[in-house]
Amino acid sequence: MTTPSIKSLQIGMHWFPERAGGLDRMYYSLIGALPGAGVQVRGVVAGSPRVAADTNGAIQGFGPAAQSLPMRLMAARRALRRELQTQRPDVISSHFALYTFPGLDVMRGIPQVSHFQGPWADESHVEGADSFGQRAKRYLEQTVYARSSRLIVLSDAFGKILTARYGIAPERIRVVPGCVNVDQFNLPLTQNEARLKLQLPLGRPIVLAVRRLVRRMGLEDLIDAVKVVKRRAPDVLLLIAGKGRLEGELQARIDEAGLTDNVKLLGFVPDQHLATLYRAATISVVPTVALEGFGLITVESLASGTPVLVTPVGGLPEAVAGLSQDLVLPSTGADAIADGLAQALDGSLKLPDADACRAYARANFDNPVIAQRVATVYGEAIAAGSLH
């Protein structure tokens, strides 16, 4: 029996090939996989006309993300209205509250699902936004979530935030982790072959962190941890891939600690090199200090066959605990990270091998697996919607 087709309208933030970010990558992966789970996809994002060209018109870019906010909101509303006039979907799927909010009136009567990928207002506050901006974002999120009959969260940890901070009843919340294209990260390369390809040293233990360079990511703690690890493993090399406003501050921290030979900021690493970089690493680490719903990089690393150590923050433990509890550090902070890394590198911490990492990623987070779970939630929302 074939699954009946659900017509969905997917509201995203940016188009991943144009602007790289965790939410955008997740949206991009999901809309590629949903048709295989019986969900037809149309969508709107902030982006250029190339988006429509890339997707045979399925996803429309309503204008550049660099436009002023009022212009973007008006453009989002026009795009949503146009989509709804072209074809009435069975379900509207919101991945980003900001671009969903302007169309709430024209979407009335259509079942709505929100993909909650983090408390936007709180994240902005942690990263230094003013309190008025934070209040406006909170109001906007609250309004969009209130209209959703189902909300998909990436982890139990974020389900609790939705209930505590936004007053969403637990029975409307469904946990579906993020998805990754396992095949894209499962390269037929050995660790040394990956290192040769990227011109990285063959003999050194390499620790990798793929993160935006912003405050809540714990990169300061990670750099301080390497200072400690260096005493036990003098040739340790930490590679930090990503860009962000802390770049200058982090580089100064590296210089002051005398770690210029042990810590390198790589800047933005394009997607086509990312899988090779994960493969080249001895171990990955996610040192987050606050607000981590899932940590897609954990799964990307595992899909590449590279084990990953995580701090016990938000949804990070849930992402790896099914593989090995030893991958979860006892606490945040430089000391716990240093202990975990030193034990991982000297072999006293038993790490899962490459095959175990890949098999776990494929069974639990591969695009088709997650798309099927999302499709089930859409079906629930449609059934709930038809009861009213």
C-alpha angles and dihedrals in degrees: 000000000000121000112255111248118255116206108220135184110208118202110199137173107234136347106261098225088055100041122019118218138131095254091046092049090050092050091048093049094046098049089049091054102038097079087061088057093052098266120128111214133215121156153164130224138163101269149106130284086266089077091068090045091051093051103037089251096306094116120038125205107217096196142308121311087227092067118107115276096249090051091049093049092050091046091050091051092049091048092049093048091049092050092049091050091050095050132353107227125216090227137014114217116200118200095167122035095204094066094038095054098069091056100046093108094051091047095055113136096023117108111252133206123190121207101212107204097168143323098286094193093049093046090052090050093051088050093051109268118154121259095249091055090047093051092049091051092047092052092049094048092046092053094050094046092048089060094052119096090198131026122198116211128187095227144005086255091063091043087061091050091052090053098041100039102029103028094236113162111245092231090067092053125090124185113224115159124223121277133231134188096246093190091058091058098036098088122181090234133113118229091257093048089052090050093050090050091053094038092242123151114271101209102047128091105246122206116193130202119181106193145134107257096244134123105265095052094084095230092140089059091048094053090048089049092055089056087061096040090052090069090063099030107028094182096052112137122201116197117194113196118194143062135245146128095290094064096106093043093049092048090051089051090051092049094047092050091052091241101129090119093046105041126047128182105214098186118214113352113205117237095250091061098040097082090050090050092052089048091051093055125093089212139349124223133201107197098178118163100191145014107008111157098183116329106230089201089068090063094040089055093048091047086056090053094251119126117231133211116212137188116242093256128132114313097346096099090049090055095058108019093089088061100041134337087211089073090069113085116223093241145345121269138076097283096055092044092048092050093048094047094045091051092045091051097045093047098244089114110066108229125194112252126245094266093051091049093051095045091051092050092048095048096046111025111022114130097250092049093052095040089058091052092048091049089055091055091049088053090053092050091050091049091048090047093053090056092067 
